[in-house]
Amino acid sequence: MGLDNVAVHWPRTGRFYDPVAPAEFVDFGEIVDLPRISAPTAALAEHIAKTGTVRATAYTELVDLLLGLENVLYATENAAEDEDPVIDPDGCAWIAGGIERFVAGHRPHGETVTFDSVSTVLRGLLGDGRLAEQQLRWLDTRLDGLRDENGDPPQWDFTCAELGVLAAFYRRCADRGFAVYADA
């Protein structure tokens, strides 16, 4: 079992959140027919088009690293008893914006997104900041924390196009006033 991020109507109108009809995402299915689209990108787009849902498990570490928080896609910033695991439309816009900025910054480094390329892009983005030295130390700590007990990095194998589709899901939710329910 993994984590699904399900588009839901915002705000809740009763005890439960109502899922958004997949028809709101049907145009994502057109991505599948684009020339030279990778299989993972096509699979993500097709799943969104059919269900209005992202299978988010594979993206959690990367999104957490890009946005600088823990369990972003799990929507666990508050204690479970305090709030439902929901990302509101503003949160969806924030997630989309972070992924979009990363993808734009990654394009000069190629289409394939790996642990090493993420590190390179983030170092470039943080190295120009006002608190560059402090932010780069933070990044090094986060990157080291993602390595396994042998010091090996995660075996990420994404493309910019795939992450663009992921960002587009959250952007669609934000633009149409939907929230995302984290169903683990």
Salt bridges, closest charged atoms under 4 A:
ASP4 OD1 - ARG55 NE 3.95
GLU24 OE1 - ARG176 NH1 2.66
ASP27 OD2 - ARG172 NH2 2.76
GLU46 OE2 - LYS50 NZ 3.43
GLU70 OE2 - ARG142 NH2 3.11
ASP84 OD2 - ARG12 NH1 2.34
GLU100 OE1 - ARG171 NH2 2.69
GLU111 OE1 - ARG107 NH1 2.80
GLU133 OE2 - ARG137 NH1 3.08
ASP140 OD1 - ARG123 NH2 2.67
ASP144 OD1 - ARG147 NE 3.92
